[in-house]
């Protein structure tokens, strides 16, 4: 714990010394840039964007935007500016999360254009991290924190769940995380109490599957297994459930890239060439390689094609949900060969292959995230009045979703931070 607190202090100091408070308070002007506003499937060409006090003040042709004295100027010629991405199923470094040093984890996220993280494994220390990061204006994404998980507990009762929900909400967690294992009545009681408190619940589908989660109006259903089972059991009923999900604004976050890796759908040499992998420490890369080798050796002969078939089934379920208007959230998950930040591009690419347009995929990673987090009035689109947490790309992501990986830098709370300032030295 002491090491992590020191890391946070280090991040805060780096934010001050590298950027300086003068730039943090000075207006920022990005000239001649192509704006991808994410409120419509379009590009606004050769715009001037004025940012003051961490907010987008004005967007328009240079002749129409009055520039204040002392503004920091950034030439955006040939570049594309859009809202920063939000990873909606992250696991922060620690006993329940990733293996990366905290500072490296945050900086890699930013270097890949990820300006927000929804953490799915809450711990009281995370509350202190979030408050410290915001107070010091550190170089780190905004944190949205799930509570400690609700799962199987021989001492669990509806009353205990009610007390925990109220405690977690009062402590400052942003939502409750359901992991699994409760009985049907316990799960239903948990969701009823959460709705009464106005406290969202996200997590795994209950034992009753997608139908149970939809009936209880769970705020977001994570992962793909429940949808695979629902399609296999009754694809027509899944269509009806998908329509209800869309009507009730129940979101889903597939973490599809995580499944592709963990179900051994990629050869090791492919994974070893993943973008950003060189920035992961040598011990972690070695551990990932050993994990893959062991899993591959132990995998029964029939398992890989079964996994492949299950992923195809999810593709069919995905298309049903997409057609029904279900709203998706974006995350590559966390684990072996999931490079912080960089693997968001892999997840976006996979969902485009399943049927999302590049615009829909990017909107899921920006506006949908803001809606789920209750911040659509503050974030998620690039329009005047919104928070200036943005990403600058070298090419148009609406033409090719892979261009989301061509990050030149981010605007973080109104401050320009080039990628070169964020990346650690390669091992």
N, C-alpha and C positions, 0 to 999 in steps of 0.2 A: 504494500500500500504506500509506504514511504517513497519508494522508487517512482510510483505513478504520480504522486503529488509533486515530486521534484520535476518530473517530465512536464507536468502542466505549467509549473512556474517557468521552466525553460521555454515552453511555447510562448507564454506571455511576453517574456523578455525578447525573444526573437521577433515577435510581432512589433514591438516598440523600436528595437534597434535597427531592424532592416528596412522598415517602411518609414519610420519617423512619424511623429505626431503631426508634422506640418502637412504631409500629404494626406493623412487621415482626415484632417479638417478642411483642406483645400478642395474646391470643386474639381471634378474630373470631367474632361471633355474628350469624347472619342469621335474623331472626324472621319467623314467619308466611308462609313462602315455600312455593311449590309445587315439590316435588322430582321431577325426572325422573331416576330412578336409572340407567337404561340397562342394568340387568340383567333387566328385564322391561318389557313394553309397558304402562306404567301411570304415573300421577301420584300422588304422596303429598301430599295437600293439607295446607296450613297447618302446615308443619313448622318446628321450630327446628333450625338446623344450627350446631354448635359446631366451630370450627377452632382447633387449637393447634399451634404449631411446624410449620406448613405441612402439617398432616394433618387429615383429618376425624375429629374425636374422637367426636361423637355426632350422631344424627339422631332426632327424635321430637317428640311434642307438647310444648308449652312446659312443662307440668306435670311432664314426665319428664326434662327436660334440666337438669342443675344448672349454672348459669352461674358462671364464676370471676370474682373481683373484677378490675376494671380492663379488662374485655373491651371491644373496639370493637364497637358495635352497628350493624346495618344493617337497616332495615325492608324486608322482602321482600314486603309485601302486594301481591297481584295479580301477582307476578312468578314466573318459572319458572327454576329452577336446575338445570343439568345439567353433565356433564363438558365441559371445553373441547375444541374440535375440533383435529384434527391434519391438516395438509396433507401428503399422502404423496408428492408429486412436485414439490417446490419447486426453484427454481434461485436461489441466493443472488446478491445484487448483485455485479457484477464482470465480467470479460472474457467469461465463459461464461454469465452470468446476466442478471438484469433491469437496467433502466436507472435504478432508483430509488436515492436516497440510502439508506444502510443504516439510519439512524435512522428515517426515514419508513417504510421497508419493514417494519421490525419493529413499529412502532406501529400501522400500518394493520392488520397481521395481528391484533394483540391487540384492536383496536377492533372487529373483526368476530368475535371469539370464538375465534380460532385461537391455541392455546397451545403448539403443537409443529409443527416443520417437518422433514420428511425431505428432505435435500438430495441431489439426484441428479447433481451435477457437482462432485466433490471437488477440493480444493486444500489444500495444507499450511497456508495461512493460515487456513482454516476451523477447523482444530484449535485454533489460538490464539484465534480468536473465541469458540468454544464454551467453552473453559476460562475465558476472561475474563468472559464473560457469567454463567456459573454462580458464579464466585468473587465477583463484585461484586453478585449478586442484581439484575441490571439489568432494565429494562423491555423484555423481549424474550421471544419463544417459546423453548422448549427446542429445541436443534438436534440432529438425528440425521444423521450425515454419511456419505454414500457416498464411496467411494474415487475417485481419478482413474480415468477410464474405461478399460475394456479394449475396444480396437477394432482395425481393420486396421492392421498394422504389418509391413513386409517383414522386419524382424528378429525378429518374434515366434516363440517356440517354447514348447513345453510347459514346459521348464525355466524360461524367463524368466517365464511366467505363474505358476509355482509360487513363485518368488522374490518376485515382486511381491505376490502374495496374502499371503504371510507378512509382508512388510514393511508392507503397508497395515494388516493386523490388529494388528501390534505397535505401529504408530504411533497407533492409537486410532480409526481409522475404524470405523463401526458395521456396514458391509456393503460388498460389492464391487459396482460398477456395470458392467454389460455394455452397450456401445453397439452393437456389431455388427461384422461384417467378418471374424471368424475363420472358418477352415474348420471343417467338422463335427468332425473329430478334435480340433482345437485347443479348440473350445467344450466338447466332452465332457470333455477333460482338465482344463480350467479348473474345470468344475463338480465333477468328481470330487475334485480337490485342495481345493476350497472346502469340500465336505462333510467331508473328512478333517480340516480345520482347525476345523470348526464355524463357518464364516464364510459368512453368507448372500450370495446373489447375486441382484440385482434388475436389471431392465432390459429391453431390447428382446428379442423372440423371436429365436432364431438363424435361419440360412438354412433350416433344416428346419422352421421354423414352430412352431405351438403344440405339435405332436406332439413335436418335438425338445426343446422347453422342458419339457414334462411328463415325458418319458422321463428327462431329466437332473435332474428335481426342482428346477427353478429356483424361488426363494422367492417372487418376484412377477414377473408378466409385465406390462410397461407398454404402454399405448397400445392402439389398436383395429385397426390394419391386419392384424395376424396373425390375428385372430379373423374379420375379414371374409373373408380368403382361405380360412381353414379352413371357414367355412360354405359359401362358393361351391364349394369343391372337393368336400366331402362332409359334409352336415349331420348325417347319421347318425353318422359318425365323430366329429364335433365333440361330439355327445351323450356318446359314450364317453369322449372326452378330458375333457369337463367333469366327468363322474363321477369320473375319476381325479384331477383337480385338487382336487375337494372332499375325496376320501379322503386325499390327500397334503398337504392344507392349503396348496396353491399359490394365492396370492392374485393378483388383477389390479387394476390402477389404470387406468381408461380415459382420463382427461383429456378427457372428451367435450366440455366447453365450449370447450377450446382448438381442437378440430377444427371445431366449429360456427363459431368466429370465423375461423380460418385457411382454411376451405373456403367462406368468404363466404356463409354461410347467414343472416346478419343484415344488414339495411341499415345504412348509416352512421349515420343519425339515431337508430336504436334503440341502437346501441352508445354513442353520445354521451350517452345518458341513463342509462347504467349506474350503479347505486348506488356511491358512493365515488369516482366519477371526478373530482369536484371537488377531491379531496384530492391528486390526481396533479398534478405540476408542469406548467405550461403548455408548456414545451419537449417534454416526453414526450408529452403529449396531442396536440401538433401533429405530432410524428413518427408517432404511431399513425394519425392522420387521413391523413397523406400516404402511409403504407404501404397503408392500405385503398384509397385512391383509385388508387394505382398498380396494386395487385393486381387491382382491379376492371376497370381499363382493359385490362390485359394478359390477363385471363382469356379463353380461347377460349370461343366461344358454347356449345359442347357440354359444357364442363367442369363448370359449376354443376349441371346436372341429374345428371351422373355422380357428383358429390360427394354430392348429395342421396340418390341411390340407394344409394351406399355406406353412408351413415349409416342408411338403412332396413335394410340388410343387417346392419349391426352390431346394430341393435335386435333382430333375429331371433336373432342369436348370443347377445346379452345374455340374452334370455328363456330360451334353452336353458341357459345357465350358471346363471342364477338358480334355475330349476327343479331343477337338479342339486345345488344347495347350495354353489356356488362362493362364496367370500368376496371381497367387493369392498373396495377402498381408495378414498379420496376425494381428489381434487385437481382444480382447474380448469386446472392447468399454469401456465406463465408466458409472457408475450409481449404483443403488442398487445391492448389492451382487456381484459386480465386484471388487474383491480385487486387488489393484494395483500390477502388476507383476504376482502374483500367478494365476490369471485367464487366463493368456496366455496358461497355460497347458490345461485348459478346452477347449479353442478355438481350439488348435491343435488337441485335442482328437476328437472333433466334426467333424473336417474336414477329419480326418483319417477315421472316421466312414462313411463319405460320399463318400470316394473313394481314397483320397490321400494316398500314402505310407508314413510311418514315415519320410523317406528321403525327399520326396516332401514337406511335411508339414514343416519340419525344414528348408529346402532350401528356402521356402517362407518367413520364419521368419528371415532369415539371408541374403542369396545372393540376393533374389528378392528385399528385402528392399534396399540393397546397390545399385542395378541396378536402382531402381526407384529414389533414392536420388542422382544418378550420382557419387557414390563412389565405384563402383565395383573394381576399381583399388587399392583401399585403404582398403576395408572392405568386409565382407561377406563370405570369405573363410579363412581357417587356413593354410596359406602357407607363406614361407619366403617373407619378404617385406611388408606384410600387417600390419595394426594397431593391437596392442595387446589388444583388448577388447574382452575377452573370458569368457566362463563359464565352470566350472569344476563340473562334475556330478558323483554320486556314482554308476551309472549303465548305460548301453548302451541304448540311446534313439532310435536307429535304430531297436532294437529288440522289444521295447515296448515304444510307444510315451509317456506313463505316466511317464517314467523315467526322462523326462525333468523336473519334479517337484522335483527331488532328487539333489538339488543344494548344493554343498559343499562350493562354493565361486566363486568370479569372479576375473578376471584380468582386471583392469581398467586402461587404458593408461599405461600398463606395470607394474602396482602395484598389488600385491596379496592382496585381501580383503576377508577374510573368512566371511561366513554368520553370525556367532556369533557377529561379529563386526558391522554388519549392522542392525540387528533386534532391534526394541525398546523393552522395557520391556512389557511383556503381561499384559493387564488390569487385 
